[in-house]
Amino acid sequence: MSDVKKFMFVNRKAPHGTIYALESLEVVLITAAFDQDVSLVFLDDGVYQLKKAQQTKGIETKNFSTTYRALDGYDIEKLYVEKESMDARGLTEDDLLVDVTVLTSKEMGALMGQQDVVLSF
Amino acid sequence: MLHIINKSALSNGSFDSCLRTAESGEILLIEDAVYAATKGSALESKVREAMSRFKINVLMPDLEARGLADRVIDGVSPVDYGGFVDLVAGNKNCQSWL
């Protein structure tokens, strides 16, 4: 495809309490089907979306956290987590379901500046 | 009084507002508010301090859903849905900080 655009999805909400995280995943998968350059960013409470060991049986909702592990099957391999957000929540890379690139706020800002389209969830 | 909080304290002011205005009683953290009950977060010292005025409870099914059931701050009481009902029934009144 000739006109590939750079898409960034900015995820800032915790999972389960609201529908944002799940809806973001749905749109990400749709975008991937159009062979675009997709980056996923996890900021603020959004980093909680990637926490290992989520077990939703008790709240009787879909455990969509397993989908993050399937993203590389859709050629979505650019996952970025802000270090400051992770630190504030006592999380480390070992706590996360998938391999990510950890960026500082400043680096994150630079990456945002390179995008054609930014979608916020 | 039982104070029920359901928003993440790192992105919403309801937990802070509760601590600022309420005198004492019990707090129950549910839904996205359960993150406040976890060790290692920037809120931990604030939560520990609040424990001198309030008994703090956390709804475990919500913490399990978020993958953090093994990180409850010492002194925070884990409750299940039955415990939620007991808290509501056992307090004279309750306030949901939406």
Backbone of each chain as ProteinMPNN parsed JSONL, in Angstrom:
{"seq_chain_A": "MSDVKKFMFVNRKAPHGTIYALESLEVVLITAAFDQDVSLVFLDDGVYQLKKAQQTKGIETKNFSTTYRALDGYDIEKLYVEKESMDARGLTEDDLLVDVTVLTSKEMGALMGQQDVVLSF", "coords_chain_A": {"N_chain_A": [[0.845, -1.214, 0.0], [0.496, 2.213, -0.782], [0.014, 4.654, 0.6], [0.743, 4.633, 3.515], [-0.015, 5.43, 6.801], [1.117, 6.863, 9.892], [-0.162, 5.7, 12.781], [-1.111, 6.412, 16.077], [-2.14, 5.048, 19.123], [-3.312, 6.204, 22.082], [-3.413, 5.126, 25.255], [-4.952, 5.67, 28.25], [-6.528, 4.884, 30.331], [-7.54, 2.834, 33.098], [-8.1, -0.733, 32.936], [-11.277, -2.545, 32.73], [-12.895, -0.992, 34.651], [-13.984, 0.978, 33.073], [-15.095, 1.148, 29.608], [-13.167, 1.884, 27.834], [-10.497, 0.714, 27.44], [-10.966, -1.812, 26.269], [-12.401, -1.031, 23.974], [-10.459, 0.443, 22.648], [-8.632, -1.568, 21.959], [-10.184, -2.984, 20.098], [-10.395, -1.128, 18.008], [-7.727, -0.827, 17.364], [-7.124, -3.348, 16.287], [-8.722, -3.318, 14.015], [-7.551, -1.219, 12.591], [-5.067, -2.342, 12.09], [-5.718, -4.227, 10.207], [-5.794, -2.76, 7.926], [-3.229, -2.434, 7.114], [-1.596, -0.387, 8.295], [0.842, 1.797, 9.889], [1.16, 1.099, 13.062], [1.249, 2.279, 16.379], [1.163, 1.611, 19.849], [0.495, 3.254, 22.827], [0.982, 3.431, 26.299], [-0.072, 5.162, 28.98], [-0.232, 6.884, 32.161], [-2.99, 5.621, 34.045], [-3.382, 3.791, 32.089], [-1.275, 1.994, 31.858], [-1.911, -0.04, 33.546], [-3.464, -1.709, 32.034], [-1.838, -3.589, 30.913], [-1.052, -5.292, 32.908], [0.093, -8.329, 34.282], [-1.56, -11.495, 35.104], [-4.312, -10.908, 35.301], [-7.564, -11.661, 36.273], [-10.672, -12.238, 35.554], [-12.899, -13.641, 36.339], [-14.305, -13.382, 38.782], [-15.614, -10.914, 38.511], [-17.157, -11.341, 36.421], [-16.715, -10.561, 33.687], [-15.392, -10.15, 30.33], [-12.118, -11.388, 29.934], [-10.042, -9.542, 28.497], [-7.364, -9.13, 28.521], [-5.637, -11.055, 27.591], [-5.571, -10.648, 24.904], [-3.652, -8.73, 24.315], [-1.325, -10.147, 24.119], [-1.611, -11.36, 21.735], [-1.243, -9.491, 19.821], [1.124, -9.234, 18.29], [0.762, -11.109, 16.345], [-0.794, -9.805, 14.592], [0.897, -8.144, 13.413], [1.405, -5.962, 15.056], [3.675, -4.464, 16.748], [4.791, -2.382, 17.995], [4.881, -1.257, 20.977], [4.602, 0.989, 23.565], [5.555, 2.16, 26.764], [5.182, 4.549, 29.299], [7.754, 5.483, 31.448], [7.532, 7.019, 33.82], [4.815, 6.743, 34.471], [4.636, 4.033, 35.018], [6.382, 3.792, 37.208], [5.054, 5.362, 39.172], [3.016, 3.707, 39.8], [4.109, 1.573, 40.976], [4.954, -0.473, 39.326], [6.889, -2.713, 37.257], [8.751, -3.658, 34.272], [8.681, -6.426, 34.38], [6.201, -6.955, 35.402], [4.494, -6.842, 33.323], [2.408, -8.066, 30.648], [3.387, -8.304, 28.084], [6.234, -7.746, 25.862], [7.626, -4.553, 25.965], [8.571, -1.225, 24.896], [10.18, 0.947, 26.981], [9.721, 4.306, 27.63], [10.808, 7.656, 28.423], [8.943, 10.52, 29.601], [9.613, 12.658, 27.979], [10.737, 11.431, 25.715], [8.476, 10.111, 24.879], [6.851, 12.21, 24.134], [8.232, 13.147, 21.913], [7.908, 11.016, 20.156], [5.144, 11.102, 19.796], [4.967, 13.425, 18.378], [5.758, 12.659, 15.863], [3.672, 11.43, 14.593], [1.003, 10.729, 12.202], [-1.677, 10.378, 12.736], [-3.388, 10.559, 15.789], [-5.031, 8.742, 18.183], [-7.085, 8.816, 20.985], [-7.69, 7.112, 23.995]], "CA_chain_A": [[0.0, 0.0, 0.0], [1.378, 3.371, -0.956], [-0.149, 5.733, 1.58], [0.73, 4.153, 4.892], [0.079, 6.516, 7.783], [1.527, 6.492, 11.244], [-1.265, 5.795, 13.748], [-0.78, 6.158, 17.477], [-3.261, 4.904, 20.059], [-2.872, 6.603, 23.42], [-4.29, 4.484, 26.246], [-4.704, 6.293, 29.564], [-7.528, 4.455, 31.315], [-7.417, 1.497, 33.671], [-9.046, -1.673, 32.311], [-12.418, -3.106, 33.488], [-13.789, -0.006, 35.264], [-14.67, 1.628, 31.955], [-15.015, 0.35, 28.383], [-12.144, 2.465, 26.959], [-9.383, -0.173, 27.093], [-11.463, -2.821, 25.334], [-12.744, -0.368, 22.709], [-9.2, 0.785, 22.005], [-8.118, -2.806, 21.356], [-10.996, -3.282, 18.91], [-10.04, -0.2, 16.928], [-6.35, -1.157, 16.992], [-7.141, -4.527, 15.421], [-9.297, -2.883, 12.73], [-6.538, -0.423, 11.906], [-4.015, -3.244, 11.631], [-6.203, -4.91, 9.006], [-5.574, -1.868, 6.782], [-1.779, -2.341, 6.899], [-1.042, 0.916, 8.673], [1.944, 1.771, 10.856], [0.438, 1.293, 14.318], [1.944, 2.286, 17.662], [0.31, 1.683, 21.043], [1.149, 3.923, 23.943], [0.296, 3.245, 27.582], [0.275, 6.274, 29.874], [-1.082, 7.016, 33.352], [-3.61, 4.354, 34.438], [-3.346, 2.885, 30.935], [-0.271, 0.935, 32.04], [-2.561, -1.161, 34.24], [-4.05, -2.614, 31.038], [-0.87, -4.633, 30.558], [-0.643, -6.049, 34.104], [-0.063, -9.793, 34.242], [-2.39, -12.208, 36.102], [-5.686, -10.412, 35.422], [-8.459, -12.812, 36.393], [-11.955, -11.517, 35.633], [-13.994, -14.566, 36.677], [-15.072, -12.842, 39.905], [-16.476, -9.783, 38.135], [-17.979, -11.844, 35.311], [-16.554, -9.834, 32.421], [-14.422, -10.769, 29.427], [-10.718, -11.084, 30.237], [-9.427, -9.209, 27.208], [-5.919, -8.879, 28.669], [-4.894, -12.032, 26.791], [-5.478, -10.146, 23.517], [-2.404, -7.977, 24.12], [-0.284, -11.108, 23.737], [-1.858, -11.785, 20.352], [-1.077, -8.356, 18.909], [2.222, -9.396, 17.321], [0.208, -11.9, 15.253], [-1.398, -8.84, 13.655], [2.008, -7.227, 13.094], [1.459, -4.782, 15.919], [4.818, -4.77, 17.608], [5.291, -1.145, 18.615], [4.191, -0.967, 22.224], [5.422, 1.895, 24.375], [5.051, 2.452, 28.102], [5.908, 5.668, 29.906], [8.429, 5.068, 32.679], [6.996, 7.751, 34.968], [3.51, 6.167, 34.817], [4.908, 2.729, 35.616], [6.985, 4.023, 38.532], [4.045, 5.884, 40.103], [2.104, 2.62, 40.153], [4.873, 0.47, 41.566], [5.07, -1.561, 38.357], [8.116, -2.819, 36.468], [8.525, -4.395, 33.023], [8.373, -7.815, 34.727], [4.781, -7.072, 35.729], [3.679, -6.649, 32.123], [2.05, -9.243, 29.854], [4.064, -8.315, 26.786], [7.449, -6.939, 25.771], [7.342, -3.173, 25.575], [9.672, -0.282, 24.96], [9.913, 1.926, 28.025], [10.186, 5.641, 27.24], [10.564, 8.749, 29.363], [7.897, 11.432, 29.125], [10.174, 13.461, 26.908], [10.823, 10.571, 24.524], [7.1, 9.844, 24.467], [6.397, 13.417, 23.451], [8.881, 13.201, 20.6], [7.252, 9.987, 19.343], [3.818, 11.623, 19.45], [5.148, 14.465, 17.379], [6.034, 12.07, 14.54], [2.523, 10.678, 14.086], [0.014, 11.357, 11.315], [-2.982, 10.302, 13.402], [-3.328, 10.128, 17.188], [-6.354, 8.434, 18.725], [-6.956, 8.794, 22.442], [-8.681, 6.3, 24.712]], "C_chain_A": [[0.871, 1.252, 0.0], [1.238, 4.406, 0.157], [-0.333, 5.211, 3.007], [0.894, 5.343, 5.832], [0.517, 5.97, 9.125], [0.372, 6.776, 12.211], [-0.738, 5.547, 15.144], [-2.06, 6.094, 18.312], [-2.74, 5.2, 21.461], [-3.874, 6.077, 24.45], [-3.971, 5.005, 27.638], [-5.667, 5.842, 30.657], [-7.213, 3.06, 31.837], [-8.425, 0.568, 32.989], [-10.212, -1.99, 33.246], [-13.39, -2.087, 34.08], [-14.585, 0.77, 34.232], [-14.417, 0.798, 30.691], [-13.849, 0.793, 27.469], [-11.064, 1.478, 26.502], [-9.802, -1.21, 26.058], [-11.775, -2.204, 23.973], [-11.484, 0.01, 21.931], [-8.624, -0.437, 21.284], [-8.861, -3.146, 20.073], [-10.569, -2.405, 17.734], [-8.605, -0.47, 16.431], [-6.339, -2.325, 15.998], [-7.721, -4.188, 14.048], [-8.246, -2.127, 11.918], [-5.445, -1.311, 11.325], [-4.415, -3.954, 10.344], [-6.003, -4.065, 7.757], [-4.098, -1.595, 6.54], [-1.219, -0.956, 7.173], [0.095, 0.722, 9.677], [1.361, 2.126, 12.227], [1.369, 1.261, 15.53], [0.921, 2.361, 18.792], [1.111, 2.294, 22.186], [0.309, 3.701, 25.205], [0.826, 4.266, 28.58], [-0.649, 6.258, 31.084], [-1.694, 5.642, 33.727], [-3.65, 3.342, 33.293], [-2.333, 1.762, 31.097], [-0.872, -0.277, 32.759], [-3.186, -2.154, 33.259], [-3.142, -3.81, 30.767], [-0.438, -5.492, 31.741], [-0.914, -7.551, 33.909], [-1.111, -10.248, 35.257], [-3.774, -11.613, 36.306], [-6.635, -11.605, 35.337], [-9.878, -12.287, 36.621], [-13.156, -12.398, 35.985], [-14.919, -13.965, 37.748], [-15.984, -11.684, 39.544], [-17.297, -10.098, 36.879], [-17.935, -10.948, 34.067], [-15.513, -10.561, 31.575], [-12.998, -10.393, 29.854], [-9.974, -10.812, 28.928], [-7.92, -9.005, 27.315], [-5.09, -9.863, 27.843], [-4.695, -11.543, 25.354], [-4.178, -9.381, 23.273], [-1.269, -8.892, 23.656], [-0.43, -11.552, 22.285], [-1.555, -10.683, 19.342], [0.04, -8.562, 17.888], [1.798, -10.286, 16.149], [-0.477, -11.04, 14.201], [-0.366, -7.796, 13.23], [1.946, -5.916, 13.869], [2.526, -5.048, 16.969], [5.375, -3.538, 18.299], [4.445, -0.786, 19.823], [5.107, -0.141, 23.12], [4.751, 2.189, 25.704], [5.868, 3.599, 28.678], [6.471, 5.25, 31.26], [7.811, 5.724, 33.915], [5.649, 7.156, 35.43], [3.691, 4.828, 35.526], [5.43, 2.897, 37.043], [5.935, 4.45, 39.557], [3.099, 4.792, 40.581], [2.827, 1.411, 40.727], [5.033, -0.716, 40.627], [6.43, -1.533, 37.663], [7.791, -3.588, 35.186], [8.157, -5.851, 33.282], [6.894, -8.031, 35.035], [3.907, -7.095, 34.48], [3.553, -7.922, 31.296], [2.889, -9.411, 28.6], [5.36, -7.506, 26.857], [7.086, -5.543, 25.283], [8.644, -2.384, 25.522], [9.305, 0.769, 25.996], [10.535, 3.266, 27.624], [9.974, 6.631, 28.379], [9.468, 9.639, 28.777], [8.369, 12.22, 27.914], [10.262, 12.668, 25.608], [9.431, 10.281, 23.966], [6.556, 11.028, 23.667], [6.958, 13.517, 22.043], [8.212, 12.216, 19.642], [5.867, 10.451, 18.883], [3.91, 12.627, 18.312], [5.365, 13.94, 15.968], [4.809, 11.447, 13.88], [1.675, 11.468, 13.09], [-1.353, 11.432, 12.0], [-2.782, 9.849, 14.843], [-4.755, 9.937, 17.7], [-6.227, 8.173, 20.212], [-8.081, 8.003, 23.091], [-8.424, 6.352, 26.207]], "O_chain_A": [[1.871, 1.32, 0.714], [2.235, 4.971, 0.607], [-1.4, 5.33, 3.609], [1.81, 6.151, 5.685], [0.321, 4.798, 9.45], [-0.014, 7.925, 12.426], [-0.004, 4.586, 15.376], [-2.932, 6.958, 18.22], [-1.839, 4.525, 21.958], [-5.021, 6.521, 24.508], [-2.868, 4.811, 28.148], [-5.629, 6.356, 31.775], [-6.687, 2.214, 31.113], [-9.472, 1.016, 32.521], [-10.126, -1.721, 34.444], [-14.602, -2.297, 34.018], [-15.721, 1.173, 34.482], [-13.621, -0.141, 30.707], [-13.581, 0.153, 26.453], [-10.75, 1.41, 25.314], [-9.084, -1.458, 25.089], [-11.451, -2.785, 22.937], [-11.45, -0.09, 20.704], [-8.184, -0.342, 20.139], [-8.253, -3.546, 19.08], [-10.405, -2.884, 16.612], [-8.316, -0.357, 15.24], [-5.629, -2.288, 14.993], [-7.262, -4.712, 13.033], [-8.074, -2.363, 10.722], [-4.957, -1.074, 10.22], [-3.572, -4.248, 9.496], [-6.038, -4.59, 6.644], [-3.746, -0.641, 5.846], [-0.455, -0.418, 6.372], [0.283, -0.36, 10.232], [1.102, 3.293, 12.519], [2.17, 0.34, 15.689], [-0.068, 3.089, 18.698], [2.243, 1.899, 22.464], [-0.919, 3.778, 25.169], [1.994, 4.243, 28.969], [-1.734, 5.678, 31.03], [-0.995, 4.629, 33.724], [-3.925, 2.163, 33.516], [-2.513, 0.685, 30.53], [-0.397, -1.401, 32.597], [-3.412, -3.312, 33.61], [-3.61, -4.899, 30.436], [0.449, -6.335, 31.599], [-1.976, -7.968, 33.447], [-1.501, -9.494, 36.149], [-4.363, -11.787, 37.373], [-6.521, -12.446, 34.445], [-10.243, -11.935, 37.742], [-14.299, -11.943, 35.933], [-16.143, -14.03, 37.638], [-17.014, -11.482, 40.187], [-18.02, -9.252, 36.354], [-18.966, -10.623, 33.478], [-14.84, -11.475, 32.051], [-12.709, -9.223, 30.106], [-9.369, -11.705, 28.334], [-7.262, -8.735, 26.31], [-3.971, -9.547, 27.44], [-3.766, -11.972, 24.67], [-3.658, -9.38, 22.158], [-0.38, -8.481, 22.911], [0.516, -12.06, 21.684], [-1.607, -10.919, 18.135], [-0.076, -8.117, 16.746], [2.403, -10.228, 15.079], [-0.711, -11.477, 13.074], [-0.71, -6.715, 12.753], [2.392, -4.879, 13.378], [2.302, -5.765, 17.944], [6.314, -3.629, 19.089], [3.428, -0.101, 19.709], [6.242, -0.529, 23.395], [3.547, 2.435, 25.771], [7.094, 3.621, 28.562], [5.75, 4.729, 32.111], [7.594, 5.066, 34.932], [5.38, 7.076, 36.629], [3.001, 4.525, 36.499], [4.971, 2.224, 37.967], [5.929, 3.954, 40.684], [2.459, 4.922, 41.624], [2.227, 0.357, 40.937], [5.227, -1.844, 41.081], [7.041, -0.477, 37.502], [6.686, -4.108, 35.033], [7.413, -6.452, 32.508], [6.391, -9.151, 34.941], [2.705, -7.344, 34.572], [4.467, -8.746, 31.249], [3.079, -10.526, 28.112], [5.564, -6.702, 27.766], [6.34, -5.378, 24.318], [9.677, -2.818, 26.033], [8.254, 1.404, 25.906], [11.725, 3.343, 27.319], [9.072, 6.464, 29.199], [9.115, 9.518, 27.603], [7.625, 12.422, 26.954], [9.909, 13.165, 24.539], [9.232, 10.213, 22.753], [5.884, 10.851, 22.651], [6.266, 13.915, 21.106], [7.977, 12.53, 18.475], [5.47, 10.226, 17.74], [3.065, 12.674, 17.418], [5.184, 14.668, 14.992], [4.885, 10.987, 12.741], [1.629, 12.697, 13.124], [-2.083, 12.413, 11.862], [-2.087, 8.864, 15.094], [-5.574, 10.854, 17.654], [-5.369, 7.405, 20.649], [-9.258, 8.192, 22.784], [-9.153, 5.732, 26.981]]}, "seq_chain_B": "MLHIINKSALSNGSFDSCLRTAESGEILLIEDAVYAATKGSALESKVREAMSRFKINVLMPDLEARGLADRVIDGVSPVDYGGFVDLVAGNKNCQSWL", "coords_chain_B": {"N_chain_B": [[-20.011, 5.916, 59.182], [-20.055, 4.497, 55.892], [-17.816, 4.859, 53.286], [-17.877, 4.647, 49.889], [-15.775, 4.09, 47.218], [-15.092, 4.345, 43.777], [-13.385, 5.11, 41.742], [-10.195, 5.416, 40.126], [-7.624, 6.539, 42.163], [-5.397, 7.808, 41.238], [-6.1, 9.145, 38.999], [-8.37, 10.533, 39.411], [-10.25, 12.685, 41.556], [-11.845, 11.748, 43.706], [-11.156, 10.009, 45.857], [-9.251, 11.509, 47.248], [-10.892, 13.708, 47.934], [-12.693, 12.49, 49.647], [-10.969, 11.703, 51.74], [-10.188, 14.222, 52.564], [-12.489, 15.471, 53.51], [-14.157, 13.716, 55.005], [-14.59, 12.55, 58.373], [-14.162, 10.171, 59.878], [-14.605, 6.567, 60.032], [-15.559, 3.972, 57.771], [-13.936, 2.86, 54.777], [-14.618, 1.678, 51.546], [-13.029, 0.288, 48.878], [-13.717, -0.077, 45.52], [-14.074, -1.395, 42.128], [-12.249, 0.624, 39.817], [-11.02, 1.935, 41.894], [-9.665, 0.182, 43.469], [-6.971, 0.033, 42.963], [-5.677, 1.777, 44.671], [-5.232, 0.347, 46.929], [-2.94, -1.061, 46.668], [0.445, -2.172, 47.157], [3.456, -0.26, 46.746], [2.658, 1.777, 45.059], [2.418, 5.292, 44.25], [0.623, 6.249, 45.987], [0.717, 4.908, 48.327], [1.716, 5.767, 50.888], [-0.099, 7.738, 51.565], [-2.423, 6.247, 51.829], [-1.743, 4.576, 53.95], [-1.512, 6.479, 55.954], [-4.157, 7.335, 56.083], [-5.294, 5.183, 57.265], [-5.229, 5.546, 59.977], [-7.449, 6.96, 60.613], [-9.547, 5.75, 59.346], [-11.139, 2.579, 58.727], [-9.99, 0.598, 56.227], [-11.238, -1.068, 53.429], [-11.079, -3.505, 50.764], [-12.418, -4.575, 47.676], [-12.119, -7.781, 46.722], [-12.701, -9.377, 44.29], [-12.568, -7.366, 42.322], [-9.929, -6.567, 42.528], [-8.595, -8.89, 41.842], [-9.382, -9.112, 39.182], [-7.842, -7.151, 38.12], [-5.334, -8.067, 38.361], [-3.836, -7.796, 40.718], [-4.126, -8.959, 43.185], [-2.303, -10.041, 44.929], [-0.951, -7.999, 46.143], [-1.881, -6.439, 48.268], [-1.909, -3.765, 50.548], [-0.591, -4.032, 53.809], [-2.858, -4.288, 56.471], [-5.02, -3.284, 55.157], [-8.29, -4.385, 54.647], [-9.36, -7.28, 53.007], [-12.342, -7.912, 51.195], [-15.176, -9.891, 50.089], [-18.065, -10.188, 47.846], [-20.109, -10.774, 49.627], [-19.058, -9.692, 51.939], [-19.123, -7.018, 51.228], [-21.874, -6.514, 51.296], [-22.277, -6.943, 54.036], [-20.812, -4.781, 55.057], [-22.302, -2.584, 54.146], [-24.721, -3.093, 55.418], [-23.886, -3.031, 58.053], [-23.117, -0.464, 58.656], [-24.353, 2.756, 59.632], [-25.068, 4.539, 57.635], [-24.294, 5.149, 54.123], [-22.002, 6.506, 51.699], [-21.592, 7.03, 48.323], [-18.873, 7.93, 46.487], [-19.057, 9.26, 43.668]], "CA_chain_B": [[-20.438, 5.948, 57.776], [-19.238, 3.77, 54.919], [-17.515, 5.624, 52.074], [-17.585, 3.728, 48.785], [-15.059, 4.809, 46.169], [-14.973, 3.453, 42.615], [-12.533, 5.68, 40.685], [-8.758, 5.358, 40.387], [-7.202, 7.738, 42.887], [-4.308, 8.479, 40.519], [-6.606, 9.91, 37.853], [-9.646, 11.15, 39.782], [-10.105, 13.289, 42.873], [-12.832, 11.386, 44.73], [-10.504, 9.447, 47.043], [-8.698, 12.677, 47.956], [-12.004, 14.483, 48.498], [-13.195, 11.716, 50.777], [-10.015, 11.814, 52.857], [-10.128, 15.611, 52.994], [-13.706, 15.944, 54.165], [-14.761, 12.784, 55.967], [-13.849, 12.529, 59.636], [-13.736, 8.814, 60.232], [-15.542, 5.551, 59.582], [-14.976, 2.921, 56.946], [-13.847, 3.108, 53.337], [-14.576, 0.471, 50.725], [-12.509, 0.556, 47.536], [-14.237, -1.023, 44.521], [-13.788, -1.091, 40.713], [-10.909, 1.165, 39.576], [-10.437, 2.474, 43.13], [-8.894, -0.837, 44.201], [-5.52, 0.255, 42.768], [-5.144, 2.507, 45.826], [-4.938, -0.603, 48.004], [-1.776, -1.88, 46.313], [1.785, -1.772, 47.578], [4.418, 0.227, 45.765], [2.201, 2.905, 44.257], [2.711, 6.619, 44.806], [-0.412, 6.56, 46.978], [0.782, 4.004, 49.482], [1.879, 6.465, 52.172], [-1.374, 8.419, 51.834], [-3.371, 5.229, 52.28], [-1.317, 4.162, 55.295], [-1.863, 7.574, 56.849], [-5.616, 7.347, 56.218], [-5.702, 4.05, 58.093], [-5.356, 5.963, 61.377], [-8.803, 7.501, 60.794], [-10.568, 4.913, 58.687], [-10.865, 1.18, 58.405], [-10.047, 0.544, 54.766], [-11.559, -2.382, 52.872], [-10.959, -3.551, 49.307], [-13.225, -5.657, 47.093], [-11.136, -8.658, 46.09], [-12.926, -9.733, 42.873], [-12.095, -6.269, 41.468], [-8.462, -6.568, 42.557], [-8.193, -10.075, 41.065], [-9.587, -8.791, 37.764], [-6.775, -6.234, 37.716], [-4.046, -8.754, 38.486], [-3.051, -7.244, 41.828], [-4.635, -9.527, 44.435], [-1.194, -10.414, 45.822], [-0.21, -6.807, 46.572], [-2.679, -5.595, 49.164], [-1.165, -3.116, 51.632], [-0.886, -4.622, 55.118], [-3.8, -3.49, 57.255], [-6.239, -3.1, 54.357], [-9.058, -5.629, 54.781], [-9.98, -7.796, 51.788], [-13.717, -8.412, 51.335], [-15.836, -10.395, 48.88], [-19.362, -9.521, 47.671], [-20.837, -10.939, 50.885], [-18.476, -8.703, 52.854], [-19.646, -5.726, 50.755], [-23.227, -6.411, 51.852], [-22.14, -6.791, 55.489], [-20.365, -3.412, 55.334], [-23.442, -1.673, 53.935], [-25.713, -3.361, 56.472], [-23.315, -2.781, 59.368], [-22.93, 0.963, 58.883], [-25.617, 3.489, 59.743], [-25.364, 5.036, 56.286], [-23.112, 5.079, 53.257], [-21.883, 7.531, 50.664], [-20.819, 6.644, 47.145], [-18.161, 9.087, 45.932], [-19.014, 9.007, 42.224]], "C_chain_B": [[-19.474, 5.137, 56.898], [-19.061, 4.631, 53.663], [-17.109, 4.647, 50.974], [-16.953, 4.527, 47.645], [-14.809, 3.864, 44.999], [-14.1, 4.007, 41.484], [-11.055, 5.575, 41.092], [-8.286, 6.663, 41.017], [-6.051, 8.464, 42.19], [-4.819, 9.289, 39.33], [-7.916, 10.637, 38.169], [-9.564, 11.612, 41.23], [-11.007, 12.77, 43.982], [-12.219, 10.79, 45.999], [-9.924, 10.585, 47.9], [-9.798, 13.489, 48.641], [-12.576, 13.792, 49.715], [-12.269, 11.883, 51.974], [-9.983, 13.228, 53.423], [-11.327, 15.995, 53.856], [-14.261, 14.997, 55.232], [-13.912, 12.708, 57.228], [-13.289, 11.149, 59.969], [-14.76, 7.828, 59.696], [-14.84, 4.491, 58.763], [-14.951, 3.359, 55.487], [-13.864, 1.754, 52.644], [-14.134, 0.875, 49.316], [-13.032, -0.514, 46.587], [-13.841, -0.551, 43.121], [-12.393, -0.477, 40.569], [-10.267, 1.773, 40.827], [-9.543, 1.456, 43.833], [-7.377, -0.657, 44.033], [-4.882, 0.964, 43.962], [-4.729, 1.567, 46.953], [-3.66, -1.403, 47.749], [-0.459, -1.271, 46.76], [2.579, -1.195, 46.42], [3.945, 1.404, 44.935], [2.504, 4.22, 44.983], [1.725, 7.0, 45.908], [-0.231, 5.835, 48.293], [0.873, 4.748, 50.817], [0.593, 7.192, 52.565], [-2.414, 7.443, 52.386], [-3.023, 4.786, 53.705], [-1.688, 5.229, 56.334], [-3.375, 7.585, 57.125], [-6.106, 6.23, 57.135], [-5.795, 4.405, 59.58], [-6.768, 6.51, 61.661], [-9.894, 6.575, 60.309], [-10.149, 3.448, 58.692], [-11.026, 1.075, 56.886], [-10.237, -0.896, 54.288], [-11.392, -2.338, 51.353], [-11.711, -4.767, 48.78], [-12.324, -6.556, 46.237], [-11.436, -9.076, 44.649], [-12.441, -8.637, 41.915], [-10.571, -6.208, 41.425], [-7.912, -7.757, 41.755], [-8.306, -9.799, 39.568], [-8.446, -7.941, 37.232], [-5.39, -6.805, 37.952], [-3.203, -8.32, 39.665], [-3.473, -7.799, 43.195], [-3.518, -9.855, 45.427], [-0.432, -9.202, 46.363], [-0.969, -5.89, 47.505], [-1.794, -5.051, 50.287], [-1.574, -3.741, 52.964], [-1.83, -3.71, 55.896], [-5.062, -3.146, 56.483], [-6.989, -4.434, 54.37], [-9.671, -6.064, 53.457], [-11.399, -8.269, 52.062], [-14.217, -8.964, 49.999], [-17.219, -9.729, 48.783], [-20.227, -9.634, 48.933], [-20.369, -9.918, 51.914], [-18.943, -7.294, 52.524], [-21.026, -5.5, 51.379], [-23.164, -6.192, 53.364], [-21.718, -5.365, 55.853], [-21.524, -2.418, 55.203], [-24.458, -1.838, 55.064], [-25.198, -2.942, 57.849], [-23.052, -1.312, 59.678], [-24.277, 1.678, 58.878], [-26.039, 4.046, 58.385], [-24.124, 4.903, 55.412], [-23.171, 6.163, 52.18], [-21.037, 6.989, 49.522], [-20.21, 7.892, 46.525], [-18.02, 8.892, 44.428], [-18.16, 10.012, 41.478]], "O_chain_B": [[-18.266, 5.099, 57.13], [-20.039, 5.072, 53.059], [-16.128, 3.915, 51.107], [-17.521, 5.511, 47.17], [-14.373, 2.729, 45.189], [-14.074, 3.443, 40.39], [-10.727, 5.641, 42.277], [-8.515, 7.747, 40.48], [-5.76, 9.615, 42.518], [-4.056, 10.037, 38.718], [-8.5, 11.279, 37.297], [-8.877, 10.991, 42.041], [-10.955, 13.288, 45.097], [-12.713, 11.041, 47.098], [-10.092, 10.607, 49.12], [-9.647, 13.906, 49.79], [-12.907, 14.442, 50.707], [-12.719, 12.168, 53.084], [-9.776, 13.416, 54.622], [-11.193, 16.754, 54.816], [-14.779, 15.45, 56.253], [-12.685, 12.788, 57.173], [-12.113, 10.99, 60.295], [-15.684, 8.218, 58.982], [-13.684, 4.15, 59.016], [-15.807, 4.112, 55.024], [-13.215, 0.806, 53.086], [-14.777, 1.69, 48.656], [-12.825, -1.707, 46.81], [-13.334, 0.558, 42.952], [-11.438, -1.003, 41.141], [-9.079, 2.094, 40.81], [-8.749, 1.824, 44.698], [-6.596, -1.134, 44.857], [-3.697, 0.78, 44.239], [-3.958, 1.952, 47.832], [-3.329, -2.311, 48.512], [-0.265, -0.055, 46.748], [2.401, -1.587, 45.266], [4.73, 1.982, 44.183], [2.807, 4.234, 46.176], [1.953, 7.944, 46.664], [-0.938, 6.108, 49.264], [0.18, 4.395, 51.771], [0.238, 7.257, 53.742], [-3.181, 7.775, 53.289], [-3.903, 4.641, 54.554], [-2.119, 4.913, 57.443], [-3.809, 7.815, 58.254], [-7.191, 6.316, 57.71], [-6.376, 3.65, 60.36], [-7.219, 6.519, 62.807], [-11.023, 6.61, 60.798], [-8.961, 3.125, 58.666], [-12.071, 1.423, 56.337], [-9.508, -1.807, 54.681], [-11.542, -1.287, 50.73], [-11.649, -5.85, 49.361], [-11.836, -6.151, 45.182], [-10.51, -9.129, 43.84], [-11.957, -8.938, 40.824], [-9.99, -5.841, 40.403], [-6.89, -7.639, 41.078], [-7.444, -10.198, 38.785], [-8.117, -7.996, 36.047], [-4.387, -6.115, 37.768], [-1.98, -8.455, 39.631], [-3.21, -7.187, 44.23], [-3.762, -9.938, 46.631], [0.622, -9.362, 46.979], [-0.721, -4.684, 47.528], [-1.024, -5.793, 50.897], [-2.76, -3.955, 53.217], [-1.617, -2.5, 55.965], [-6.067, -2.758, 57.079], [-6.397, -5.486, 54.131], [-10.423, -5.305, 52.846], [-11.64, -8.956, 53.055], [-13.752, -8.567, 48.93], [-17.515, -8.811, 49.548], [-20.977, -8.717, 49.267], [-21.168, -9.354, 52.661], [-19.138, -6.471, 53.419], [-21.306, -4.43, 51.919], [-23.895, -5.366, 53.911], [-22.202, -4.804, 56.836], [-21.698, -1.533, 56.04], [-24.983, -0.86, 55.595], [-25.981, -2.545, 58.711], [-22.796, -0.953, 60.827], [-25.217, 1.255, 58.206], [-27.218, 4.026, 58.033], [-23.039, 4.584, 55.899], [-24.238, 6.656, 51.815], [-19.907, 6.545, 49.728], [-20.924, 8.797, 46.093], [-16.987, 8.416, 43.957], [-18.03, 9.926, 40.257]]}, "name": "protein", "num_of_chains": 2, "seq": "MSDVKKFMFVNRKAPHGTIYALESLEVVLITAAFDQDVSLVFLDDGVYQLKKAQQTKGIETKNFSTTYRALDGYDIEKLYVEKESMDARGLTEDDLLVDVTVLTSKEMGALMGQQDVVLSFMLHIINKSALSNGSFDSCLRTAESGEILLIEDAVYAATKGSALESKVREAMSRFKINVLMPDLEARGLADRVIDGVSPVDYGGFVDLVAGNKNCQSWL"}
